Amino acid sequence: MYAAADGSRLRFPFLDSESNEPVRPETPGSRLPLSWDDEADGAIRITNPTPA
Protein backbone atom coordinates (compact mmCIF):
# COMPACT_ATOMS: atom_id res chain seq x y z
CA MET A 1 0.00 0.00 0.00
CA TYR A 2 1.30 3.45 -0.93
CA ALA A 3 -0.32 6.75 0.10
CA ALA A 4 0.43 9.77 -2.11
CA ALA A 5 0.52 13.41 -1.04
CA ASP A 6 -2.83 14.03 -2.76
CA GLY A 7 -4.52 11.40 -0.56
CA SER A 8 -4.73 8.66 -3.18
CA ARG A 9 -3.75 5.14 -2.15
CA LEU A 10 -2.23 2.53 -4.41
CA ARG A 11 -2.41 -1.19 -3.71
CA PHE A 12 0.33 -3.24 -5.35
CA PRO A 13 0.63 -7.01 -5.81
CA PHE A 14 3.63 -8.71 -4.19
CA LEU A 15 6.96 -8.34 -5.96
CA ASP A 16 8.70 -11.51 -7.12
CA SER A 17 11.97 -11.74 -5.17
CA GLU A 18 13.53 -13.76 -8.02
CA SER A 19 12.77 -11.18 -10.72
CA ASN A 20 13.36 -7.48 -11.30
CA GLU A 21 10.11 -7.20 -13.27
CA PRO A 22 8.10 -4.15 -12.06
CA VAL A 23 4.45 -4.49 -11.03
CA ARG A 24 1.61 -1.99 -11.47
CA PRO A 25 -1.07 -1.08 -8.91
CA GLU A 26 -4.19 -3.23 -8.64
CA THR A 27 -6.21 -0.07 -7.97
CA PRO A 28 -7.57 1.88 -10.96
CA GLY A 29 -6.06 5.22 -11.91
CA SER A 30 -2.34 5.71 -11.42
CA ARG A 31 0.01 3.39 -13.29
CA LEU A 32 3.20 4.04 -11.28
CA PRO A 33 5.41 0.93 -11.38
CA LEU A 34 6.84 -0.67 -8.24
CA SER A 35 10.16 -2.53 -8.47
CA TRP A 36 13.14 -3.63 -6.43
CA ASP A 37 15.66 -0.82 -5.92
CA ASP A 38 19.02 -1.67 -7.56
CA GLU A 39 20.87 0.81 -5.32
CA ALA A 40 19.69 -0.29 -1.86
CA ASP A 41 19.62 -3.97 -0.90
CA GLY A 42 16.09 -5.15 -0.09
CA ALA A 43 14.48 -1.75 -0.78
CA ILE A 44 11.62 -1.07 -3.18
CA ARG A 45 11.06 1.90 -5.47
CA ILE A 46 8.01 3.56 -7.01
CA THR A 47 8.89 5.53 -10.12
CA ASN A 48 7.06 8.12 -12.15
CA PRO A 49 8.08 7.41 -15.76
CA THR A 50 8.01 10.42 -18.02
CA PRO A 51 6.92 10.05 -21.65
CA ALA A 52 9.75 10.20 -24.18
LUMROVO-668676 format. One record per residue: x, y, z of N, C-alpha, C, O, CB in turn; residue in three letters. Coordinates in steps of 0.001 Angstrom, whole numbers, plus 500000, padded with zeros to 6 digits. Atoms other than C-alpha are relative to their C-alpha. Glycine has a CB too. Layout:
N
<pt><n_x>X</n_x><n_y>Y</n_y><n_z>Z</n_z><ca_x>X</ca_x><ca_y>Y</ca_y><ca_z>Z</ca_z><c_x>X</c_x><c_y>Y</c_y><c_z>Z</c_z><o_x>X</o_x><o_y>Y</o_y><o_z>Z</o_z><cb_x>X</cb_x><cb_y>Y</cb_y><cb_z>Z</cb_z><rest>ALA</rest></pt>
...
END
This chain:
52
<pt><n_x>500858</n_x><n_y>498828</n_y><n_z>500000</n_z><ca_x>500000</ca_x><ca_y>500000</ca_y><ca_z>500000</ca_z><c_x>500900</c_x><c_y>501229</c_y><c_z>500000</c_z><o_x>501873</o_x><o_y>501296</o_y><o_z>500751</o_z><cb_x>499026</cb_x><cb_y>500001</cb_y><cb_z>501229</cb_z><rest>MET</rest></pt>
<pt><n_x>499269</n_x><n_y>498742</n_y><n_z>500089</n_z><ca_x>501303</ca_x><ca_y>503455</ca_y><ca_z>499069</ca_z><c_x>498988</c_x><c_y>501135</c_y><c_z>500068</c_z><o_x>497982</o_x><o_y>501117</o_y><o_z>499359</o_z><cb_x>500854</cb_x><cb_y>500077</cb_y><cb_z>498687</cb_z><rest>TYR</rest></pt>
<pt><n_x>500872</n_x><n_y>498824</n_y><n_z>499887</n_z><ca_x>499683</ca_x><ca_y>506754</ca_y><ca_z>500102</ca_z><c_x>500736</c_x><c_y>501208</c_y><c_z>499432</c_z><o_x>501823</o_x><o_y>501554</o_y><o_z>499895</o_z><cb_x>499575</cb_x><cb_y>500255</cb_y><cb_z>501489</cb_z><rest>ALA</rest></pt>
<pt><n_x>499397</n_x><n_y>498834</n_y><n_z>500645</n_z><ca_x>500427</ca_x><ca_y>509768</ca_y><ca_z>497886</ca_z><c_x>499625</c_x><c_y>501281</c_y><c_z>500746</c_z><o_x>498721</o_x><o_y>501290</o_y><o_z>501582</o_z><cb_x>499556</cb_x><cb_y>500091</cb_y><cb_z>498525</cb_z><rest>ALA</rest></pt>
<pt><n_x>500240</n_x><n_y>498710</n_y><n_z>499356</n_z><ca_x>500521</ca_x><ca_y>513409</ca_y><ca_z>498958</ca_z><c_x>498586</c_x><c_y>500521</c_y><c_z>499739</c_z><o_x>498041</o_x><o_y>501265</o_y><o_z>500555</o_z><cb_x>501020</cb_x><cb_y>501018</cb_y><cb_z>499517</cb_z><rest>ALA</rest></pt>
<pt><n_x>501346</n_x><n_y>499517</n_y><n_z>500332</n_z><ca_x>497166</ca_x><ca_y>514030</ca_y><ca_z>497236</ca_z><c_x>498900</c_x><c_y>499166</c_y><c_z>500666</c_z><o_x>497714</o_x><o_y>499412</o_y><o_z>500440</o_z><cb_x>499804</cb_x><cb_y>499991</cb_y><cb_z>498487</cb_z><rest>ASP</rest></pt>
<pt><n_x>500978</n_x><n_y>500810</n_y><n_z>499284</n_z><ca_x>495477</ca_x><ca_y>511402</ca_y><ca_z>499436</ca_z><c_x>499635</c_x><c_y>498697</c_y><c_z>499306</c_z><o_x>498935</o_x><o_y>497864</o_y><o_z>499883</o_z><cb_x>498771</cb_x><cb_y>500792</cb_y><cb_z>500212</cb_z><rest>GLY</rest></pt>
<pt><n_x>500304</n_x><n_y>501250</n_y><n_z>500693</n_z><ca_x>495273</ca_x><ca_y>508663</ca_y><ca_z>496822</ca_z><c_x>500835</c_x><c_y>498858</c_y><c_z>500586</c_z><o_x>501948</o_x><o_y>499066</o_y><o_z>501071</o_z><cb_x>500264</cb_x><cb_y>500141</cb_y><cb_z>498480</cb_z><rest>SER</rest></pt>
<pt><n_x>499297</n_x><n_y>501182</n_y><n_z>499502</n_z><ca_x>496253</ca_x><ca_y>505143</ca_y><ca_z>497849</ca_z><c_x>500109</c_x><c_y>498979</c_y><c_z>498880</c_z><o_x>499153</o_x><o_y>498741</o_y><o_z>498142</o_z><cb_x>499272</cb_x><cb_y>499390</cb_y><cb_z>501232</cb_z><rest>ARG</rest></pt>
<pt><n_x>499759</n_x><n_y>501002</n_y><n_z>501025</n_z><ca_x>497767</ca_x><ca_y>502529</ca_y><ca_z>495589</ca_z><c_x>500271</c_x><c_y>498659</c_y><c_z>500672</c_z><o_x>501053</o_x><o_y>498570</o_y><o_z>501618</o_z><cb_x>501184</cb_x><cb_y>500412</cb_y><cb_z>499084</cb_z><rest>LEU</rest></pt>
<pt><n_x>499801</n_x><n_y>501347</n_y><n_z>499471</n_z><ca_x>497585</ca_x><ca_y>498812</ca_y><ca_z>496290</ca_z><c_x>500721</c_x><c_y>499182</c_y><c_z>498933</c_z><o_x>500216</o_x><o_y>498993</o_y><o_z>497826</o_z><cb_x>498634</cb_x><cb_y>499330</cb_y><cb_z>500407</cb_z><rest>ARG</rest></pt>
<pt><n_x>499173</n_x><n_y>500749</n_y><n_z>500929</n_z><ca_x>500326</ca_x><ca_y>496762</ca_y><ca_z>494651</ca_z><c_x>499965</c_x><c_y>498511</c_y><c_z>500313</c_z><o_x>499803</o_x><o_y>498125</o_y><o_z>501471</o_z><cb_x>501432</cb_x><cb_y>500511</cb_y><cb_z>500036</cb_z><rest>PHE</rest></pt>
<pt><n_x>499815</n_x><n_y>501430</n_y><n_z>499741</n_z><ca_x>500627</ca_x><ca_y>492993</ca_y><ca_z>494192</ca_z><c_x>501407</c_x><c_y>499779</c_y><c_z>500559</c_z><o_x>502240</o_x><o_y>500684</o_y><o_z>500507</o_z><cb_x>499778</cb_x><cb_y>499154</cb_y><cb_z>498696</cb_z><rest>PRO</rest></pt>
<pt><n_x>498674</n_x><n_y>500299</n_y><n_z>499471</n_z><ca_x>503630</ca_x><ca_y>491291</ca_y><ca_z>495808</ca_z><c_x>501022</c_x><c_y>499967</c_y><c_z>498876</c_z><o_x>500730</o_x><o_y>499524</o_y><o_z>497765</o_z><cb_x>499995</cb_x><cb_y>498664</cb_y><cb_z>500757</cb_z><rest>PHE</rest></pt>
<pt><n_x>498897</n_x><n_y>500080</n_y><n_z>500955</n_z><ca_x>506961</ca_x><ca_y>491655</ca_y><ca_z>494036</ca_z><c_x>500620</c_x><c_y>498617</c_y><c_z>500056</c_z><o_x>500714</o_x><o_y>498015</o_y><o_z>501127</o_z><cb_x>501065</cb_x><cb_y>501086</cb_y><cb_z>500287</cb_z><rest>LEU</rest></pt>
<pt><n_x>499302</n_x><n_y>501276</n_y><n_z>500068</n_z><ca_x>508702</ca_x><ca_y>488491</ca_y><ca_z>492877</ca_z><c_x>501447</c_x><c_y>500233</c_y><c_z>500406</c_z><o_x>502147</o_x><o_y>501020</o_y><o_z>499769</o_z><cb_x>499906</cb_x><cb_y>499371</cb_y><cb_z>498570</cb_z><rest>ASP</rest></pt>
<pt><n_x>498634</n_x><n_y>499796</n_y><n_z>499503</n_z><ca_x>511971</ca_x><ca_y>488259</ca_y><ca_z>494826</ca_z><c_x>501042</c_x><c_y>499431</c_y><c_z>499041</c_z><o_x>502222</o_x><o_y>499762</o_y><o_z>499154</o_z><cb_x>500161</cb_x><cb_y>499358</cb_y><cb_z>501376</cb_z><rest>SER</rest></pt>
<pt><n_x>499076</n_x><n_y>500607</n_y><n_z>500958</n_z><ca_x>513528</ca_x><ca_y>486242</ca_y><ca_z>491977</ca_z><c_x>500103</c_x><c_y>500798</c_y><c_z>498696</c_z><o_x>500918</o_x><o_y>500470</o_y><o_z>497834</o_z><cb_x>499561</cb_x><cb_y>498578</cb_y><cb_z>499696</cb_z><rest>GLU</rest></pt>
<pt><n_x>500061</n_x><n_y>499246</n_y><n_z>501247</n_z><ca_x>512765</ca_x><ca_y>488818</ca_y><ca_z>489279</ca_z><c_x>500115</c_x><c_y>501496</c_y><c_z>500287</c_z><o_x>499804</o_x><o_y>501951</o_y><o_z>501388</o_z><cb_x>498689</cb_x><cb_y>499692</cb_y><cb_z>499239</cb_z><rest>SER</rest></pt>
<pt><n_x>499969</n_x><n_y>498540</n_y><n_z>499872</n_z><ca_x>513357</ca_x><ca_y>492524</ca_y><ca_z>488704</ca_z><c_x>498890</c_x><c_y>500617</c_y><c_z>499159</c_z><o_x>498949</o_x><o_y>501796</o_y><o_z>498810</o_z><cb_x>501379</cb_x><cb_y>500563</cb_y><cb_z>499571</cb_z><rest>ASN</rest></pt>
<pt><n_x>501129</n_x><n_y>499538</n_y><n_z>500809</n_z><ca_x>510107</ca_x><ca_y>492804</ca_y><ca_z>486730</ca_z><c_x>499096</c_x><c_y>500894</c_y><c_z>500849</c_z><o_x>498600</o_x><o_y>500450</o_y><o_z>501884</o_z><cb_x>499197</cb_x><cb_y>498795</cb_y><cb_z>499426</cb_z><rest>GLU</rest></pt>
<pt><n_x>500871</n_x><n_y>499119</n_y><n_z>499222</n_z><ca_x>508104</ca_x><ca_y>495847</ca_y><ca_z>487936</ca_z><c_x>498540</c_x><c_y>499542</c_y><c_z>499970</c_z><o_x>498118</o_x><o_y>498845</o_y><o_z>499047</o_z><cb_x>500102</cb_x><cb_y>501425</cb_y><cb_z>499477</cb_z><rest>PRO</rest></pt>
<pt><n_x>501438</n_x><n_y>500279</n_y><n_z>499946</n_z><ca_x>504449</ca_x><ca_y>495505</ca_y><ca_z>488970</ca_z><c_x>499251</c_x><c_y>501328</c_y><c_z>500016</c_z><o_x>499797</o_x><o_y>502356</o_y><o_z>500419</o_z><cb_x>499632</cb_x><cb_y>499133</cb_y><cb_z>501257</cb_z><rest>VAL</rest></pt>
<pt><n_x>500852</n_x><n_y>498796</n_y><n_z>500024</n_z><ca_x>501608</ca_x><ca_y>498005</ca_y><ca_z>488526</ca_z><c_x>498909</c_x><c_y>499855</c_y><c_z>501044</c_z><o_x>498560</o_x><o_y>498735</o_y><o_z>501419</o_z><cb_x>499376</cb_x><cb_y>500229</cb_y><cb_z>498583</cb_z><rest>ARG</rest></pt>
<pt><n_x>501035</n_x><n_y>500059</n_y><n_z>498965</n_z><ca_x>498932</ca_x><ca_y>498920</ca_y><ca_z>491085</ca_z><c_x>498775</c_x><c_y>499209</c_y><c_z>499562</c_z><o_x>498418</o_x><o_y>499189</o_y><o_z>498384</o_z><cb_x>499581</cb_x><cb_y>501398</cb_y><cb_z>500389</cb_z><rest>PRO</rest></pt>
<pt><n_x>501260</n_x><n_y>500704</n_y><n_z>500252</n_z><ca_x>495811</ca_x><ca_y>496774</ca_y><ca_z>491364</ca_z><c_x>498823</c_x><c_y>500966</c_y><c_z>500024</c_z><o_x>497740</o_x><o_y>500640</o_y><o_z>499537</o_z><cb_x>499789</cb_x><cb_y>498887</cb_y><cb_z>501035</cb_z><rest>GLU</rest></pt>
<pt><n_x>501052</n_x><n_y>498992</n_y><n_z>499924</n_z><ca_x>493788</ca_x><ca_y>499931</ca_y><ca_z>492028</ca_z><c_x>499934</c_x><c_y>500780</c_y><c_z>498693</c_z><o_x>500973</o_x><o_y>501009</o_y><o_z>498074</o_z><cb_x>500239</cb_x><cb_y>500955</cb_y><cb_z>501189</cb_z><rest>THR</rest></pt>
<pt><n_x>500108</n_x><n_y>499244</n_y><n_z>501246</n_z><ca_x>492432</ca_x><ca_y>501881</ca_y><ca_z>489037</ca_z><c_x>500606</c_x><c_y>501401</c_y><c_z>500147</c_z><o_x>500729</o_x><o_y>501926</o_y><o_z>501254</o_z><cb_x>498529</cb_x><cb_y>500103</cb_y><cb_z>499569</cb_z><rest>PRO</rest></pt>
<pt><n_x>499463</n_x><n_y>498639</n_y><n_z>499987</n_z><ca_x>493940</ca_x><ca_y>505218</ca_y><ca_z>488086</ca_z><c_x>501483</c_x><c_y>499987</c_y><c_z>499696</c_z><o_x>501892</o_x><o_y>499639</o_y><o_z>498588</o_z><cb_x>499745</cb_x><cb_y>500674</cb_y><cb_z>501352</cb_z><rest>GLY</rest></pt>
<pt><n_x>498557</n_x><n_y>499864</n_y><n_z>500174</n_z><ca_x>497664</ca_x><ca_y>505713</ca_y><ca_z>488575</ca_z><c_x>500641</c_x><c_y>498708</c_y><c_z>499507</c_z><o_x>500226</o_x><o_y>497613</o_y><o_z>499887</o_z><cb_x>500644</cb_x><cb_y>500427</cb_y><cb_z>501306</cb_z><rest>SER</rest></pt>
<pt><n_x>499295</n_x><n_y>501164</n_y><n_z>500535</n_z><ca_x>500014</ca_x><ca_y>503393</ca_y><ca_z>486709</ca_z><c_x>501473</c_x><c_y>500026</c_y><c_z>500395</c_z><o_x>502318</o_x><o_y>499537</o_y><o_z>499645</o_z><cb_x>499863</cb_x><cb_y>499945</cb_y><cb_z>498472</cb_z><rest>ARG</rest></pt>
<pt><n_x>498614</n_x><n_y>499938</n_y><n_z>499548</n_z><ca_x>503195</ca_x><ca_y>504042</ca_y><ca_z>488719</ca_z><c_x>500531</c_x><c_y>498596</c_y><c_z>500273</c_z><o_x>499906</o_x><o_y>497844</o_y><o_z>501021</o_z><cb_x>500120</cb_x><cb_y>500876</cb_y><cb_z>501262</cb_z><rest>LEU</rest></pt>
<pt><n_x>499467</n_x><n_y>501334</n_y><n_z>499775</n_z><ca_x>505408</ca_x><ca_y>500929</ca_y><ca_z>488625</ca_z><c_x>500779</c_x><c_y>499899</c_y><c_z>501316</c_z><o_x>501423</o_x><o_y>500851</o_y><o_z>501757</o_z><cb_x>500891</cb_x><cb_y>499604</cb_y><cb_z>498842</cb_z><rest>PRO</rest></pt>
<pt><n_x>499265</n_x><n_y>500327</n_y><n_z>498776</n_z><ca_x>506840</ca_x><ca_y>499330</ca_y><ca_z>491765</ca_z><c_x>501020</c_x><c_y>498938</c_y><c_z>499637</c_z><o_x>500689</o_x><o_y>497962</o_y><o_z>498964</o_z><cb_x>499039</cb_x><cb_y>499504</cb_y><cb_z>501151</cb_z><rest>LEU</rest></pt>
<pt><n_x>498957</n_x><n_y>500977</n_y><n_z>500316</n_z><ca_x>510156</ca_x><ca_y>497474</ca_y><ca_z>491531</ca_z><c_x>501022</c_x><c_y>499965</c_y><c_z>501123</c_z><o_x>501027</o_x><o_y>500823</o_y><o_z>502005</o_z><cb_x>500686</cb_x><cb_y>500335</cb_y><cb_z>498653</cb_z><rest>SER</rest></pt>
<pt><n_x>498904</n_x><n_y>500062</n_y><n_z>499043</n_z><ca_x>513140</ca_x><ca_y>496371</ca_y><ca_z>493565</ca_z><c_x>500976</c_x><c_y>501113</c_y><c_z>499673</c_z><o_x>501208</o_x><o_y>501408</o_y><o_z>498501</o_z><cb_x>500704</cb_x><cb_y>498609</cb_y><cb_z>499975</cb_z><rest>TRP</rest></pt>
<pt><n_x>499026</n_x><n_y>498924</n_y><n_z>500171</n_z><ca_x>515663</ca_x><ca_y>499181</ca_y><ca_z>494083</ca_z><c_x>501378</c_x><c_y>499382</c_y><c_z>499791</c_z><o_x>501852</o_x><o_y>498630</o_y><o_z>500643</o_z><cb_x>500001</cb_x><cb_y>500964</cb_y><cb_z>501230</cb_z><rest>ASP</rest></pt>
<pt><n_x>498673</n_x><n_y>500547</n_y><n_z>500305</n_z><ca_x>519019</ca_x><ca_y>498326</ca_y><ca_z>492440</ca_z><c_x>501096</c_x><c_y>500612</c_y><c_z>500868</c_z><o_x>502181</o_x><o_y>500043</o_y><o_z>500988</o_z><cb_x>500329</cb_x><cb_y>500224</cb_y><cb_z>498535</cb_z><rest>ASP</rest></pt>
<pt><n_x>498973</n_x><n_y>499290</n_y><n_z>499240</n_z><ca_x>520868</ca_x><ca_y>500806</ca_y><ca_z>494675</ca_z><c_x>500005</c_x><c_y>499679</c_y><c_z>501486</c_z><o_x>501029</o_x><o_y>499871</o_y><o_z>502143</o_z><cb_x>499823</cb_x><cb_y>501464</cb_y><cb_z>499823</cb_z><rest>GLU</rest></pt>
<pt><n_x>500092</n_x><n_y>500302</n_y><n_z>498571</n_z><ca_x>519686</ca_x><ca_y>499705</ca_y><ca_z>498136</ca_z><c_x>499496</c_x><c_y>498570</c_y><c_z>500173</c_z><o_x>498399</o_x><o_y>498240</o_y><o_z>499723</o_z><cb_x>499060</cb_x><cb_y>501013</cb_y><cb_z>500730</cb_z><rest>ALA</rest></pt>
<pt><n_x>500334</n_x><n_y>501413</n_y><n_z>499839</n_z><ca_x>519623</ca_x><ca_y>496033</ca_y><ca_z>499102</ca_z><c_x>498695</c_x><c_y>499818</c_y><c_z>500770</c_z><o_x>498555</o_x><o_y>500304</o_y><o_z>501893</o_z><cb_x>501133</cb_x><cb_y>499268</cb_y><cb_z>500714</cb_z><rest>ASP</rest></pt>
<pt><n_x>501276</n_x><n_y>500299</n_y><n_z>499356</n_z><ca_x>516093</ca_x><ca_y>494852</ca_y><ca_z>499908</ca_z><c_x>498983</c_x><c_y>501121</c_y><c_z>499974</c_z><o_x>497888</o_x><o_y>500961</o_y><o_z>500515</o_z><cb_x>500242</cb_x><cb_y>499625</cb_y><cb_z>501391</cb_z><rest>GLY</rest></pt>
<pt><n_x>500920</n_x><n_y>498860</n_y><n_z>500051</n_z><ca_x>514480</ca_x><ca_y>498247</ca_y><ca_z>499219</ca_z><c_x>499143</c_x><c_y>499923</c_y><c_z>498734</c_z><o_x>499510</o_x><o_y>499269</o_y><o_z>497757</o_z><cb_x>500784</cb_x><cb_y>501341</cb_y><cb_z>500045</cb_z><rest>ALA</rest></pt>
<pt><n_x>500864</n_x><n_y>499915</n_y><n_z>501174</n_z><ca_x>511623</ca_x><ca_y>498930</ca_y><ca_z>496816</ca_z><c_x>499910</c_x><c_y>501448</c_y><c_z>499540</c_z><o_x>500204</o_x><o_y>502374</o_y><o_z>500295</o_z><cb_x>498590</cb_x><cb_y>499435</cb_y><cb_z>500307</cb_z><rest>ILE</rest></pt>
<pt><n_x>500059</n_x><n_y>498657</n_y><n_z>500576</n_z><ca_x>511063</ca_x><ca_y>501899</ca_y><ca_z>494527</ca_z><c_x>498737</c_x><c_y>500147</c_y><c_z>499161</c_z><o_x>498387</o_x><o_y>499261</o_y><o_z>498381</o_z><cb_x>501256</cb_x><cb_y>500289</cb_y><cb_z>499146</cb_z><rest>ARG</rest></pt>
<pt><n_x>501120</n_x><n_y>499619</n_y><n_z>500868</n_z><ca_x>508007</ca_x><ca_y>503556</ca_y><ca_z>492990</ca_z><c_x>500531</c_x><c_y>501116</c_y><c_z>499111</c_z><o_x>501075</o_x><o_y>502101</o_y><o_z>499609</o_z><cb_x>498711</cb_x><cb_y>500461</cb_y><cb_z>500835</cb_z><rest>ILE</rest></pt>
<pt><n_x>499496</n_x><n_y>498996</n_y><n_z>500916</n_z><ca_x>508889</ca_x><ca_y>505530</ca_y><ca_z>489885</ca_z><c_x>498854</c_x><c_y>500664</c_y><c_z>499239</c_z><o_x>497769</o_x><o_y>500102</o_y><o_z>499090</o_z><cb_x>500997</cb_x><cb_y>499375</cb_y><cb_z>499025</cb_z><rest>THR</rest></pt>
<pt><n_x>500953</n_x><n_y>499269</n_y><n_z>500805</n_z><ca_x>507063</ca_x><ca_y>508122</ca_y><ca_z>487850</ca_z><c_x>500623</c_x><c_y>500179</c_y><c_z>498617</c_z><o_x>501297</o_x><o_y>501177</o_y><o_z>498363</o_z><cb_x>499627</cb_x><cb_y>501379</cb_y><cb_z>500655</cb_z><rest>ASN</rest></pt>
<pt><n_x>499377</n_x><n_y>499916</n_y><n_z>501321</n_z><ca_x>508084</ca_x><ca_y>507409</ca_y><ca_z>484244</ca_z><c_x>499448</c_x><c_y>501180</c_y><c_z>499214</c_z><o_x>498245</o_x><o_y>501442</o_y><o_z>499217</o_z><cb_x>499782</cb_x><cb_y>498701</cb_y><cb_z>499220</cb_z><rest>PRO</rest></pt>
<pt><n_x>500411</n_x><n_y>498867</n_y><n_z>500818</n_z><ca_x>508010</ca_x><ca_y>510416</ca_y><ca_z>481980</ca_z><c_x>499964</c_x><c_y>499556</c_y><c_z>498544</c_z><o_x>500829</o_x><o_y>498795</o_y><o_z>498110</o_z><cb_x>500960</cb_x><cb_y>501214</cb_y><cb_z>500192</cb_z><rest>THR</rest></pt>
<pt><n_x>500070</n_x><n_y>500380</n_y><n_z>501417</n_z><ca_x>506923</ca_x><ca_y>510053</ca_y><ca_z>478353</ca_z><c_x>501202</c_x><c_y>500516</c_y><c_z>499234</c_z><o_x>501709</o_x><o_y>501600</o_y><o_z>499525</o_z><cb_x>498715</cb_x><cb_y>500529</cb_y><cb_z>499364</cb_z><rest>PRO</rest></pt>
<pt><n_x>498825</n_x><n_y>499610</n_y><n_z>500807</n_z><ca_x>509755</ca_x><ca_y>510200</ca_y><ca_z>475815</ca_z><c_x>499650</c_x><c_y>501052</c_y><c_z>498987</c_z><o_x>500516</o_x><o_y>501492</o_y><o_z>498230</o_z><cb_x>500592</cb_x><cb_y>498794</cb_y><cb_z>499290</cb_z><rest>ALA</rest></pt>
END
